[in-house]
Structures are given as structure tokens and as C-alpha cells.
């Protein structure tokens, strides 16, 4: 089968490898669509593991079923989570599935930028979902990133009517804008430095989309009865964005740091200014649970989340290196979401 082998963001080669063989409890899936995630292009995080096949936002068709599998059959349209929890450890039993040791160790093989992937038994058991007929393969690739966003909103304490600021309107930021609007947020403000991202934020539900260099706290006070944002979601690893977030959150508000920084970045915090008397909560969120995937898929099926509007480019497996450039240079290509279609 054909794969897109990753060596660096600028060196992704179309290569051949044997189609995976499956065992008991496993599934072989033909990949129809695989989204390029912002984490895929984090070269500093990937480079010491190369060569490898990336891609984890996948959808496709079951082509072979292992012994003992009864829930799926050949021909079923599915999505599959790459990381799945054990559901029995201390973390899972206390509702914190995404810090489960099993979740951090599990994965499918070899990766979504391939014609076929093997779903291990644990992934087939608790990380695979049938696609409703009305959900296309490309729309289904959004289930994983939406699941991550839903968990983030839950951790941040989204409440109906709250004022939310999203700093960074790449695909994650846009999903936060769109999901928060759908789930009852009051005023939603988005920022970025790229014009077409700001336009997309407005179309997807932002009340206002500001250039990141504007005086965002002043704007918030102007439109929000003198108050700052109840929730601030940081969807970029830029240090300036983190500083802006801390200046933009209201008393007793929450800042969720969703995007990782570059390696070695630290942010100085003033305990007196941020916490003492102001009671600000700083938190993070990583990944999503199987339950989050199920909810994400239903929101897409119902049309509550119009994820298809975010897709700007659809490429073949041989064009994966171009797709990575589109994600790392969004201003050059007016790109938002890039989908790889391995069967092209």
C-alpha cells in the first residue's frame, strides 16, 4: 500500500509498505479521508521520531474484520480514535480519561496518511464509531478535533450567556468559536493576525473578529458593560497571546491554554495580579474521551456544527507535503482545513 512517510515538514515522501495484517479483535480500515492537524506540523516534537506515518483525524471503510469482532462488518463506514483509555484506572474512574496511561500509549498503525490502517483490538472496542449516512468522510474527520474542543469547553466551564474570547483563529480556534456559539455562549470574540481567518470566525459565529494587535481588553470592556471575558481560550502558542489572555480575563474567569508552545517556553506569572483577590483559574486541556467523540459526531450529523465550511483544500496522498506547507503557511494559501484523501 502507499503511505506518506514523514521525515520533516518539508520532506514527506510517497512510499510503499505492506498492507497491515490484522489479528483477533482487530479491524482493517481503508482510509478515505485524513485531516492534517496543527499538532502534525509540530516539527520539534516529531523530528526525533522520524521516519513515521502521521495522521490521526481519520475516516474510512472496514475492509476486514478480525476474529471475535461482532459490532462491525466489512463495508461499514467508520471513524477511529487513535488514542483510547483503559476505562478502569484511577484517572478514568475519576473522569479524567485523557491522562490515562493507556490512552497515551495506544495508537493505530501505521497512521492516517496511508491507504489502510490497522485498528488494534482496544481501538476497535472503544474508539471506533459507525458513521451516519448523512455524514461524509471528510466531515467525519472533524470528530476527533471537535471531541478535543468539547472537552476543553467543559474544563473551561462554558455557561450559557458567558462572554468568551478565542485568541488564535486557526482550525482549533474556529472550532471553539463555532462550538461555543452552538452550545449557548453569549458574546464570542475571536482574534488572529490573518485576514481570512478573521473572516471565517465571523461566518462561524463570532460577534467580532479583531486583529490580535488591537487593544483587545479595551474592546471587551467597551462591548461587555465594562467587564473582560469570562472565558479566554488560547489557541496559539505565541508568548504574546498568553500575555494578552491574562490581561483579557475577568475576575473569577478562566483561561484555557489549548495550544502547546515551542520547546522550553515559560511564562512568568504574578500571583498577586492574577490569583490573589481576582480568583482567576488557569487550566489546560488535551485530547478527548470516547464519549466526547460520540457527542462530536452527533453534533456534526445534526448539522449543529457546519464543519464542511472549514475545509479549504482536498489533496491526494502524493500531495501530503504540499498539505503540510498549506498548514504551516496559511496566509500564502488562504488555507484553513486541509484534508488528505489517500484513495485518490
TALINKA-V201324 format. One line per field, one symbol per residue. psi: psi as a letter, one per 30 degrees, with the letter a starting at -180 (. if undefined). Layout:
# TALINKA-V201324
psi = ???
This chain:
# TALINKA-V201324
psi = lkljkkelffjjkjlklkkkklakflkkkjkekjkklefegiefffeffllljajfillakkfkklkfkffllkfkkllkkekklfgfleeefggiefgkeeefflllkflfilelkkjleeeeeggkkkklefkleeefffeeeeeeeeeeeeefhkkkflkkkjjjhaeeeeeeeeeeefggkdkkklllfkefeeeeeefgfkekjkkfflieeeeeeefhhflakekkkjgkgkeeeeeeeffgklkgakkjjeklalkgklkkkjeeeeekffhkkkllkkalleeeeeeeeeeeefgejiffffkfkkllefgeeeeeeeefieeeghkdkkkkjff.
